Amino acid sequence: MSKTNQAIVSKHDPEHGTLRSYVTGFVTSIVLTVSAYLLVVNRGNATTGLIVKIIVALALIQFIVQLFFFLHLGKETKPRWKLFVFFFMILVVLILVFGSLWIMNNLNYRMTPSQQFNYMNDQGGGF
């Protein structure tokens, strides 16, 4: 191999992580997941509202860990295409989730109690 080929092969791509960053992200994700699991299993004296808030906080922290350690959002080049695609994906997910909730709430509002009762009985459930 010539010197130029060796330099190209040994050059580290700055947009990809190292083994250390992957292991750090993996261990952090495992710790966050296990801590959320243990929080639910061993409630202690905590109220349900407090547990939900802590689990949501742990989920957001894990989301950020996934973004930086595995998707490398902080390490992209100038155009930042990954960031644009990520924000578009977030927009689409928010539209789908909140649009679905809006539609379900609207359907629930427009159904009379007798329609709800008949629908639940037709589905095999009941009140």
N, C-alpha and C positions, 0 to 999 in steps of 0.2 A: 504494500500500500504506500502511496505517496504521502507526503506530509500534509497536503491539503485535505486528502480523504480522511486521514486520522483526526485532523482537527474538526472536521465536520461530524464524524462519528462520535467523538468524545465530547462535543459541545452539548451542554445541558440546556434543554428547552425551558425557558423561564415560566412558561404557562403551565407546566406540569409539576406536580409535587415530587418531593423526595420520599424515600422509604420512611424516613423519620416523621415527616408530616402526615403521611398516610396512617402510620401506627398511632401517632398522637391523636388524630381525628377518630380513629377506630376506638381507641381506649376511652376517649372522652364521650363518644356516643354510647358505648356500653355502660359507662358509669352513670350517665344521665338516664338511660333506659332502666337500669336496675334500681336507681334511686326512686324513680317514679313508681315502679312496681312495688318496691318495699313500702313506699308511702301509702299506697292503696291497701296493701295487705295488712300492714301494722298501723292502723289508724291512730291509735292512742286516744288522746282527749281532743283531738282537732275536730273542728266542725267540717261539714261537707263543703261549705263555701270556701273555707280556707284551703282545703285539699284541692279543690278545683282550681283555685288561683295558683297554687304552687305547681300543679301539673301543667297548666297552661304556660307558666313561666319556664318550666323545664323543657316543654315542647318548643318554645320560641328559641331558647338557648341552643337546643339540639338542631333546630333549623339553621341557625347562624353557623354552627359548627360544620354542618353538612355543606353549606354554601362555600365556606372558606377553605376547608380541608379537602373536599372531594370535587366540588365544581370549580374551584380556583377562581372565584369571582373577583377577588382582590388582586389578581396577578395578570389580568389580560392586557393586551397591547392597546395602543392609542384609540382605535375606533370603538372599543368597548362593545362589540357586537353581542357578546355573551350577556352583558348587562341589559341591553335593549331587549333581547329575546326573553330574558328572565322577567323583566317588568311587564312585558306583553303577556307572558304566561300567567303572572299573578293577576293581571287585569281580567283575563279570560276566566280564570278560576273564580275570582270574586263575582263576576257577572253570572256565572253558572250557579254558584252557591246562593247568592242573595236573590237572584231571579227565581230560583226554585222555591226558596223560602217565601218569597212574595206571592208566587202563584199558589202555593199550598195554603198560605194564610187567607188569601182571597177566596179560594174554594171552600175553606172551612167557614169563613164569614157568610158566604152565600147559601150554605146548606142549612135547612131547617132541622131542628132536633129530630123530627120524624124521618126525614131523609137520611140523617146520620144513623139512626137506629136501624132502618131498613138496609142501608149499605153495609153496616157491621154484621147484621144477621146473614146477608147474602154472601159475605166473605168468610163465614164460618166462625166469626168472633161474636162477641156480645158485650154488653155493658155490665 
